[in-house]
């Protein structure tokens, strides 16, 4: 995925979408994109490294890395079986809220 990103996406894309200039929106977008884009840690770390190099804020990276593993397709399938529909959506909501709050905290704590 990182190779496709490097090849076809302009370098300033990450800075515009996830940069520190639009802190809240960037964290929210990273949280939302972490759900469908996360495949595995081995594939995500190089992508995040490229995004950070291109201007992604630290809070956005934190938010992406929280939502990704927590909403991996296999994890969601197991949770859907174990939880009721209401509790399943509560879990998704909690993960998104926690990721956004953690991303904002990370941006506040990094110089």
Secondary structure in CASP SS format (residue, H / E / C, confidence):
PFRMAT SS
TARGET T0000
AUTHOR 0000-0000-0000
METHOD secondary structure of the structure
MODEL  1
X C 1.00
X H 1.00
X H 1.00
X H 1.00
X H 1.00
X H 1.00
X H 1.00
X H 1.00
X C 1.00
X C 1.00
X C 1.00
X H 1.00
X H 1.00
X H 1.00
X H 1.00
X H 1.00
X H 1.00
X H 1.00
X C 1.00
X H 1.00
X H 1.00
X H 1.00
X H 1.00
X H 1.00
X H 1.00
X H 1.00
X H 1.00
X H 1.00
X H 1.00
X H 1.00
X H 1.00
X H 1.00
X H 1.00
X H 1.00
X H 1.00
X H 1.00
X H 1.00
X C 1.00
X C 1.00
X C 1.00
X H 1.00
X H 1.00
X H 1.00
X H 1.00
X H 1.00
X H 1.00
X H 1.00
X H 1.00
X H 1.00
X H 1.00
X H 1.00
X H 1.00
X H 1.00
X H 1.00
X C 1.00
X C 1.00
X C 1.00
X H 1.00
X H 1.00
X H 1.00
X H 1.00
X H 1.00
X H 1.00
X H 1.00
X H 1.00
X H 1.00
X H 1.00
X H 1.00
X H 1.00
X H 1.00
X C 1.00
X C 1.00
X H 1.00
X H 1.00
X H 1.00
X H 1.00
X H 1.00
X H 1.00
X H 1.00
X H 1.00
X H 1.00
X H 1.00
X C 1.00
X C 1.00
X H 1.00
X H 1.00
X H 1.00
X H 1.00
X H 1.00
X H 1.00
X H 1.00
X H 1.00
X H 1.00
X H 1.00
X H 1.00
X H 1.00
X H 1.00
X H 1.00
X H 1.00
X H 1.00
X H 1.00
X H 1.00
X H 1.00
X H 1.00
X H 1.00
X H 1.00
X H 1.00
X H 1.00
X H 1.00
X C 1.00
X C 1.00
END
